[in-house]
Amino acid sequence: MRFGSRSHDPEPEKLDVTVTGERDRLVRTLRDLADRIEKAPFSRITESVSWIAKVVEPVVGVVDRALGTRK
């Protein structure tokens, strides 16, 4: 194989099918999640979101400082 050869690149059609399939799978998963959230009792959702926010907040701060967006 020579440098610059494109023989190792996947066929564009196969790549498009893979990307489309993964996008469709992600959309289905997100819709299923939204359906589950809508069916869940409100109190459970509120407690879960509150807990997640407490855990995620310090991580967001670290990322903001690392990116220089927060001091």
N, C-alpha and C positions, 0 to 999 in steps of 0.2 A: 504494500500500500504506500502510495506517495502522500506527502504532506499536501493538504489542500484538497485531497480527494473527497468527494461527497458520497462515496459508496457506503459509508457508515451511517449516514443520515437516514432517519425513518422516512417513509413515503409520506408526503404531505396529506394525502387522503386518509391514511391510517391515523395520523396525528390528529386530524380534524375530528374523526370519529371518536377517538379516545377522549379528546377535550370535551366534545359534545356530550358523550356518555357520562363523564364525570360531572359536568355541569348539571345535567338532568338528575343524576343521583343526589347531588348536593341540594338541589331545589326540592326534591321529594322529601329528603331528610328534614330540611328546614320547615316545610309545610306540615310534616308529621309532628314536629316539635311544637309548632304554633298551635296545632289542633290539641295536643296534650295540655299545653298551658291554658288554653281556653276552657278546657273541661275540668281542670284542677280547681279545688276549693280555693277561694280567694285568700283565706288566712294562711294556707300552706305556701302559696306563692309569695305573699308578703314576707313571711318568715325566711324563706329561702333566699329571696332577693336581698334582704337585709344582711343575712349571713355572708352571701357572696360579695356584697359591696364592702363589708368590713375586711374581708380577706384580700380583695383586689386593690383596694385603695392604696395600701403601701407599695404594691408592685407598680401601680401607675406613677406614683411619686418617684420611684427609683428610675423608671424609664424616662420620665420627664427630665429629671436631673441629668441623666446620661446623655440625653439629646440636647440639653441646654435650654429647654423650654420653661423650666421652673427652677427657681433658686432655693 
